[in-house]
Amino acid sequence: MNFDYPVGATPLDPDELDGLRLPHISTRAELDRWEQDNITAGEAWAFSRKRKDILGDAFMCRLHKRMFGNVWRWAGLHRNSDKNIGGPWW
């Protein structure tokens, strides 16, 4: 799998790519499409009812899993690599 990244995009490292649940994806456009569909489903879940503590860690992890869990195994988990711009990732 060889993705062409747009300017400013953060490339995925090999460890992150190992977490891809969909081995048939071979282009960035395919990945973007699958992620967008998953994000739409996560958004529907998030706005389906009032939720408590939406700024809490547990909710954020659940939301991330809902938004990316069909595409990535690591969805909903805390990051363990530095992807932040302008500050430390931890």
N, C-alpha and C positions, 0 to 999 in steps of 0.2 A: 504494500500500500504506500503510495507516494502522493502526499497532498501538496498542492500548490496553495500557499497561504497568501491571502491578500495583505497589502501593506498594513502594518500595525497589528496583525493577528498574532496571537501567541501560539507557537507551534506546540504540538503534542509530542511528549517524549515517548520512547519505546515502552516504558513501564505503563504509562497511561493508555497507550494503544492496546496493550494486552488486556485492558478492561473493557474493550469494545464487545458488546453482546451480539453484534450483527456482522459476522465474518464476510458477508457478501458485499459490504460497503467498500468501494475502491476509490471514490473521489470525494473531494471536499464538498461538492454540491450534493451528493447523496447523503453525506453525514449531516450537512446543514438541514436538509429536508426532514430526515428522521428526527433530529433534535427539535426542529420547529413543531412537528406533530406532537412530540412528547411534551414540549413546553405548553402548547395549547391545552393539552389534557391536564397538566398540572395547574394551569391558570383556572380552568373550569373547577377543579377540585378546591382550590384556594378560595374562590369567590362563591362557592355553592352554599355557604352558610357563614355566620359570624364565627370567628375563631378567637380564642383567648391567647394572650402572650405571643402575639405575632412577631415580636422582636426578640423572643427567646431563642436560645440555641437549639432546643429540641424541635421547635416549629420550623426553624430555618433548615434543619437537616431533613425533616419530613418533606418540606416543600421542594428542596433540591432533589430528593429521591423521586418525588412525583413528577418533577420536570425533566429528569434525565435518566431515571431508572430503567426505562425500556431500552436505552441505548448503551449505558455505561454501568458496569458492575460496581464501580466506586461511587456512584451517585448517592448522596446523603451522608457521605463520610467526610471528615475533615481532611483537607489537603495536606499532603506530606512532601510537597515540593514547592519551590519558590516561583510563583507566577505573577506576583504583584509588581506593579510599576510604582516606584516612588517610596516604597516602604517595605519593611521586612514582612514575610508571609505569615509568621506565627502571630 
